[in-house]
Amino acid sequence: MHALLDPAILFFVFGLLAGLLRSNLELPAPISKFLSLYLLMALGLKGGFALAESGLSSQVLTGLGLGLLLAFLVPLTGYLVLRKLLPPLDAVAVAATYGSVSAVTFVTAVQTLDRSGVVFGGHMAAAMALMESPAIVLAVLLANHLRRKNGAAVAVGVPLAATADDAPSASPASLRKVLHESLTDGAQLLLLGAMAVGLLTGDAGKEAMAPFSIDLFKGMLAFFLLDMGLLTARHLSGTRNNSPWLVVYAVVAPLVHAAVALGLGNLAGMSVGDGSLLMVLAASASYIAVPAVLRHAIPEARPTLYFGMSLGITFPFNLLLGIPLYLWCAKHVLG
């Protein structure tokens, strides 16, 4: 309950309720984009300052290595489960969405750890950046394999009443193009660039940037989560006609992924803070970067399916219940 009383979380709940009431409250798209870029820049700076203080230690390498392992493990195992519930290319798209990460969920978790006084390594922001792209690459490779193997049959099972938004809108993108888009994504580059600036400037840079990257952070996060609440409410309709098993997957899969991350973190001797963030990364699902790429890379898949599951169910679940639960588990297992 204490976690739900955080102002940023309450603004998310407020935005969600306002959206469900069909209020005309909204943030202009340029402001929403600015807020997301601000949060990534502030997070990257914070990670860079922390890395400048700690250096490249075995703890850092462990966190990055486990992050990469999960970035391959989660989408592959997810596809093996989802192919029993969905047409092949839909299964690939949903698995990729859950195999990648949500920056906003991670930023909220960082704020929760700060508020709780739990120490964590700045390198976990780099782990987040590393974990974003592998699922996209695996999805494109698997989709191309399915197309070669089955041809048009891979799309069999898509409901006949699919909306225009669900219909293929373009030919599948080439692997080279998808790789370029995923590895040069502006948000990801900003995160890594800010981290490099923080690493190079150290304590002097931290002091100079504190009014921007520390003092404003909480308010900016609250404002952005208000917008995310409104956005979530608008996309809840994408989950209404799904199989109940997919709704179960959208809640249970994050818990399973977080449990796997906790087990790996325990074996590796991770700290409570780093282990918590690894759990959050494993449990989160992308609703920005991956869906944007998948619409071009796998046009046969239904965007309302993978976008509705990740944003309409998993994101609010993680924000309201998941993050406090992961932190509690990490404290009891890794503490």
Buried (B, 14 or more C-beta within 10 A) or exposed (E): EEBEEBEBBBBBBBBBEBBBEEEEBBBEEEEBEBBBBBBBBBBBBBBBBBBBEEEEEEBBEBBBBBBBBBBBBBBBBBBEBBBEBBBBBBBBBBBBBBBBBBBBBBBBBBBBBBEBEBEBBBBBBBBBBBBBBBBBBBBBEBBBEBBEEEEEEBBEEBEEEEEEEBEBEEEBBEBEBBBEBBEEBEBBBBBBBBBBBBBEBBEEBBEEBEEBBBEEBBEBBBBBBBBBBBBBBBBBEBBEEBEEBBBEBBBEBBBBBBBBBBEBBEEBEBBBBBBBBBBBBBBBBBBBBBBBBBBBBBBBBBBBBBBBBBBBBBBBBBBBBBBBBBBEBBBEBBE
